[in-house]
Amino acid sequence: MNSSLVDLLPPLLIVAPILAATLPIALGLRFDRTGWSVAAITTAALFAAAGYLASAVHAGGRVTHTLGGYPRTYGIQLVADQFSILVVLLVTGVATGVLAYTRRGGPRGNTFYTAYLLLVGGLLGISLTGDVFNLFVFLEISSLATYALVASGDGPESAVAALKYLILGTVAASMYLIGVAFVFMATGTLNMVELAEAIPNAERQTLIQAGFAFIVVGFATKVAQWPLHTWQPSAYEQAPDGATPLIAALVSTASAYAFGRLIVTVFEVDYLASMPRAASIVLTVGCVSVLAGTVLAVIQREVKRMLAYSSVSQFGLVIAAYGVVIAGGSETAFTGAAIHLVGHGILKAGLFLSAAIVATSYGARTVDEYAGLAKRRPVVAGAMAVLLFALVGVPPAVGFVGKWYIALGAVEAELWPVAAVIFLSTMLTLAYAARLLEKMYFTPAAGAASARGHGPSTVATDGGEQSDGERGSDGGDESAAEGREDRASDDGAVETPLAAGVSYDPTGGPGRDGPGRSPDPVSSGMVAVVVVAALVAVALGFAGGAFADFLEPFLTEVFN
């Protein structure tokens, strides 16, 4: 491979989406609705570049780029290794796939895609940065973009959810930055590799320990660990349906990755194992979040809130795995955490996209409103069933592989309560997944969404009237008059807005566009991306051993 090209890929992966984020607004001054095309071209190119970089890492090991040639002590260093490249592939892949929904499902405004690309750039920066201060910078870039995406939803509830996220996110970032400041005062460097060498020999160990405590609090909030999780359910529920899959799959995932990176690369396992109560604190935070998240998910009626609380639980598993790593130096548990991070990202992207399709079709948002979905949308229901089984941990899906490695690591470290928590959480996850599956497959649709007045009022957001099913926004950059115009479908046919209270029903009446019915608001691309997510979830389960082999060079470096 061309080594000079490979060396340039880490900075290009970060800079390209940030620069491209300016194009939707700039081009929007002359052309309408350019945002989706810019985002699609950019994310597809990023995914291809990430694949090329991953092959280079697999073949030759770590790829490092030092910006400007400055010494890493005070320069900016970007690092792609076996751990970080998994998150890079996840970010670019999910960002590309979600666009298959937003093409028709919206939001379609240019400002939305500016925030979309800015978020992708921030997440890639989190994944590739090699110093702890620039990690803070990229955390803030991604957070600011996420606030904007959440606030772009329809109605004041979205603004309130974004404000809550803004307040807690700012507190979390402040906690992290204070922790970094303490560590810098004790060591005099911000580079991750140099910090790993300096921390054990630092004279002021109290500062190091205080810094780690602040960092734990900051990331516990960013990763939505109980009881600092309160921003997440509201943000997931109130964000536009086209934005929630991206946020749910990637934002907390990148933060969880960053926390694991600091544990194994900066502070290192041996040092944290000698720090009083470090392992017990991380273990407690993770295990409590696992149980609290699953219990709260079981009692939810709104599908998006149920999946949001599920994320609290699933990320709790990852944090608990980090605690096992600190307590027992378990490579197995760390492998499980890495697999679970990637797997959870795929699962939540697919599940939230499925929920968005159902909301677009029927306005259904509660578990009860999913009754009879398997007959009306058999492909979507089937993909959703596969993803739910994978979330529970049914083999051979990726959800099982991640949990298996984490539980095995806990058993190897003789941390039996952690293994018990994993088993109990699996049973509780089955409870809320089975409730949704029962509604989809075994409960007849007593009344269609249209009969209850929940049907979507428009096919897609085009900058004007909004669909109740979408709850999206176009960023206010296109006129309402444009939004009320009939829109041409992908194949050139003109699609008219759905009448208020009318929902598309693929099983009723002769012909696709019979009396009182409108064209199907769901495109084949929307359905295809959900099916692909389900297939990838199963394929990654079969590739569990390949995951471990790919991570082996990184594990050998940080654990030996």
VENKAMO-V21225 format. One line per field, one symbol per residue. burial: + if it has 16 or more other ideal C-beta (glycine too) atoms within 10 Angstrom, else -. A space follows every 10 residues. Layout:
BEGIN
burial: ???
END
This chain:
BEGIN
burial: -----++-++ ++++-+++-+ +-+++-++-- --++++++++ -++-+++-++ --++-++--- --+-++---- -+---+++++ ++++++++++ ++++++++++ ++++++++++ ++++++++++ ++++++++++ ++-+++-+++ ++++++++++ ++++---+-- ++-+++-++- -++-++++++ -+++-++-++ ++++++-++- -+----++++ ++++++++++ ++++++-++- ++++++++++ ++++++++++ ++++++++++ +++++++++- ++--+--++- +++-++++++ ++++++++-+ -+++++++++ ++++++++++ ++++++++++ ++++++++++ ++++++++++ ++++++++++ +++++++-++ ++++-++--+ ++++++++++ ++++++++++ ++++++++++ +-+-+--++- ++--++-+++ -++-+++-++ +---+--+++ ---+++++++ ++++-+++++ +++++-++-- --+---+--- ----+-++-- +++++----- ------++++ +++-+++-++ ++++-+++-+ +-++--++-+ +--++--+--
END
